Amino acid sequence: MTARKRLGLIVYAPALVGRDRRTIESVHGMEKALPGLRLEWRLSNGGRPIALPLRDEWILEKIEDGGFPLVCNGDQGFPVTVWGRERSGLFSPGGQDLFEVHAKLPLDKPVIESAAAVLEGVAEGARALWGEATPDDAAVDIAYQTAPTLAGPPSPRRGLPALRCFEHIRAPEIPYYLGWLNYWSAAAAQAIGFPDPARDAELLTRARRTASGGWVVQLTDAPLDLDNPAHLDALLRAYERFPEIGGRAAP
């Protein structure tokens, strides 16, 4: 049997403050976007789902170290998980702490059809600066754009550009990298120069505006598969179009 393919999602937002309701609002956004999804379980130390009848209250009580613990849908046949953590200012632009929300979902038809809405729901709930959702296989190649080698700098695969480490990017609203689906807040879109009606006509056919004035931009119709030359070309063209992403623009 082959392992089920997964979609990974992450958004980057300003750091939490106290019992910050953005934790539960990001979970609510995910539930609203994927029909029938209820993230009302936690996992025991042994990985067994345990029901959370007062899930929202539990999350708010469990906020610590800038994040919140994993909650899931309790379905081992169709596992969906979401959790939050802090990204230290030592590893973030401008030395600012950030709040990250991570999610994992099966890359099945219902998820593919709802993926843009899921990213939007999580990002808007967290008041994110930017975020992305990408199948795990493509995410491995994308990670090589910033991962250092034993010899020194990153060694990207497939001709993708090398990107600067997160802490060397000039502002937290500038995306660190691209994914299949990209959430750009209004501030992020302004920072990278999107949209330009002349240069972004194709991207705008797969883009949606969000309630907060941000954008969800989809690079390819089908989930990003970098073994597909057309998908790889779409990713390369997007990096060429937005040199600010990954801190590649000249100061």
C-alpha positions in Angstrom: 0.0 0.0 0.0 1.1 3.5 -0.7 1.0 6.2 2.0 -1.8 8.7 1.7 -0.7 12.0 0.3 -1.0 15.0 2.7 -1.5 18.7 2.3 0.5 20.8 4.7 -0.7 24.3 5.7 1.1 27.0 7.6 0.3 30.7 8.3 2.4 33.3 10.0 0.8 36.0 12.2 1.7 38.5 14.9 2.6 36.9 18.2 -0.3 35.9 20.6 -1.2 38.3 23.4 -2.6 36.6 26.5 -5.7 34.4 26.0 -5.8 35.4 22.4 -9.0 34.3 20.6 -7.1 34.1 17.3 -6.2 30.6 18.4 -9.8 29.4 18.3 -10.8 31.7 15.4 -8.2 30.0 13.2 -9.7 26.6 14.1 -13.3 27.9 13.5 -12.1 29.2 10.0 -10.9 25.7 9.1 -14.1 24.0 10.3 -16.3 26.4 8.3 -14.3 25.9 5.1 -14.3 22.1 5.0 -17.9 20.7 5.1 -18.5 18.4 8.1 -15.2 19.0 9.8 -15.2 19.2 13.6 -11.9 19.5 15.4 -13.1 18.5 18.8 -10.6 15.9 19.9 -7.1 16.0 21.4 -4.6 13.1 21.3 -3.4 11.1 24.3 0.3 10.4 24.8 -0.3 7.1 23.1 -2.0 8.8 20.1 -5.6 7.9 21.1 -8.3 10.6 20.3 -10.0 12.0 23.4 -13.1 14.1 23.0 -13.1 17.8 24.0 -16.7 18.8 24.8 -15.5 22.3 25.6 -12.9 22.6 22.9 -12.7 26.4 22.6 -12.4 26.9 26.4 -9.8 24.1 26.5 -7.7 25.8 23.8 -7.8 29.1 25.5 -6.7 27.6 28.8 -3.9 25.6 27.2 -2.3 28.6 25.4 1.4 28.6 26.4 4.8 29.4 24.9 3.1 31.4 22.2 0.9 28.6 20.7 -1.8 26.0 21.4 -1.8 22.2 21.5 -2.9 20.0 18.7 -6.6 19.3 18.1 -8.0 16.9 15.5 -11.1 15.5 14.0 -10.8 12.1 15.8 -11.1 10.2 12.5 -8.1 7.9 12.1 -9.3 7.1 8.5 -9.3 10.7 7.5 -7.0 12.5 10.0 -7.1 16.3 10.1 -4.9 18.1 12.7 -4.2 21.7 13.6 -1.9 23.3 16.2 -0.1 26.6 16.9 3.4 27.6 18.1 5.6 30.6 18.5 8.4 31.4 16.1 11.1 33.1 18.2 12.2 36.6 17.1 15.7 35.1 16.9 14.6 33.4 13.7 12.1 35.9 12.4 12.3 39.2 10.4 13.1 42.2 12.5 13.6 40.1 15.6 9.8 39.9 16.1 8.1 36.9 17.7 5.4 35.4 15.4 2.5 33.0 15.9 2.4 30.1 13.4 -0.6 27.9 12.8 0.1 24.5 11.2 -2.4 22.0 9.8 -2.3 18.7 8.1 -5.0 17.2 5.9 -5.4 14.2 3.6 -4.9 15.3 0.0 -8.3 13.8 -1.1 -11.0 15.2 -3.3 -13.0 17.0 -0.6 -9.8 18.7 0.7 -8.6 19.7 -2.8 -11.9 21.2 -3.6 -11.9 23.2 -0.3 -8.2 23.9 0.1 -8.3 27.6 -0.9 -11.2 28.2 1.5 -9.4 26.3 4.3 -6.2 28.4 3.9 -8.3 31.5 3.8 -10.2 30.5 6.9 -7.2 29.7 9.0 -5.2 32.8 7.8 -8.1 35.2 8.3 -8.9 33.7 11.7 -5.3 34.1 12.9 -5.0 37.6 11.3 -2.0 36.2 9.4 0.5 38.2 7.5 1.0 35.5 5.0 0.8 31.7 4.6 0.7 28.8 2.2 -0.7 25.3 1.6 1.3 22.7 -0.4 1.3 18.9 -0.8 4.0 17.3 1.3 6.0 16.0 -1.8 6.4 19.5 -3.3 7.1 21.0 0.1 10.2 18.8 0.5 11.7 20.4 -2.6 10.7 23.9 -1.5 12.3 23.3 1.9 15.7 22.8 0.1 15.5 26.5 -1.0 16.4 27.6 2.5 17.9 24.5 4.2 21.7 24.9 4.6 24.0 22.1 3.5 27.0 20.8 5.4 29.1 22.8 2.9 27.3 26.0 3.6 24.5 27.8 1.7 21.2 26.1 0.5 21.4 23.8 -2.5 17.9 24.1 -4.1 16.6 21.3 -6.3 15.0 21.5 -9.8 16.5 25.0 -10.6 14.5 26.7 -7.9 16.1 29.9 -6.5 17.9 30.0 -3.2 16.1 32.0 -0.5 17.4 33.9 2.4 16.9 32.6 5.9 13.8 33.9 7.6 15.7 36.2 10.1 17.4 37.9 7.2 14.2 39.0 5.4 13.5 42.7 5.9 9.9 42.6 7.2 7.6 40.0 8.6 4.9 40.6 6.0 7.2 39.5 3.1 6.6 35.8 2.3 9.6 33.6 2.9 8.7 31.2 0.0 5.9 30.2 -2.3 3.5 27.3 -2.2 0.7 25.8 -4.2 -1.9 28.0 -2.5 -0.6 31.4 -1.1 -2.3 33.7 1.4 -1.1 37.2 1.2 -2.5 39.8 3.6 -3.1 43.3 2.2 0.3 44.3 3.7 2.0 41.3 2.1 0.4 41.9 -1.3 1.6 45.6 -1.1 5.1 44.5 -0.1 5.5 42.2 -3.1 3.6 44.4 -5.6 0.5 42.2 -6.2 -1.7 42.6 -8.1 -0.4 44.3 -11.3 -3.2 43.9 -13.8 -0.8 43.7 -16.7 1.7 41.2 -15.3 -0.6 39.2 -13.1 -3.5 38.5 -15.5 -2.9 34.7 -15.4 -2.5 34.6 -11.6 -5.7 36.7 -11.1 -7.7 34.0 -12.9 -6.8 31.7 -9.9 -7.0 34.3 -7.2 -9.7 35.4 -4.7 -9.9 38.4 -2.5 -10.5 37.9 1.2 -12.8 39.8 3.6 -9.8 41.6 5.2 -8.5 42.8 1.8 -5.9 40.1 1.4 -5.6 37.5 -1.4 -5.5 33.7 -1.9 -3.5 33.0 -5.0 -3.3 29.5 -6.5 -0.3 28.7 -8.7 -1.8 25.6 -10.5 -5.3 24.2 -11.0 -4.3 20.8 -9.6 -2.2 20.4 -6.4 1.4 21.3 -7.0 3.4 18.4 -8.4 7.0 19.4 -9.3 7.4 16.2 -11.4 5.0 17.9 -13.8 7.1 20.3 -16.0 4.1 22.8 -16.3 3.8 23.0 -12.5 7.5 23.5 -12.0 7.4 26.2 -14.7 4.5 27.9 -12.9 6.5 28.0 -9.6 9.6 29.3 -11.3 7.7 32.1 -13.1 6.1 33.1 -9.8 9.5 33.5 -8.2 10.7 35.5 -11.2 7.6 37.7 -10.9 8.0 38.4 -7.2 11.7 38.9 -6.3 10.8 40.2 -2.9 9.7 36.8 -1.8 12.4 35.0 0.0 14.4 38.3 0.4 15.9 38.1 -3.1 15.3 41.7 -4.2 18.2 44.1 -4.2 18.2 46.3 -1.1 
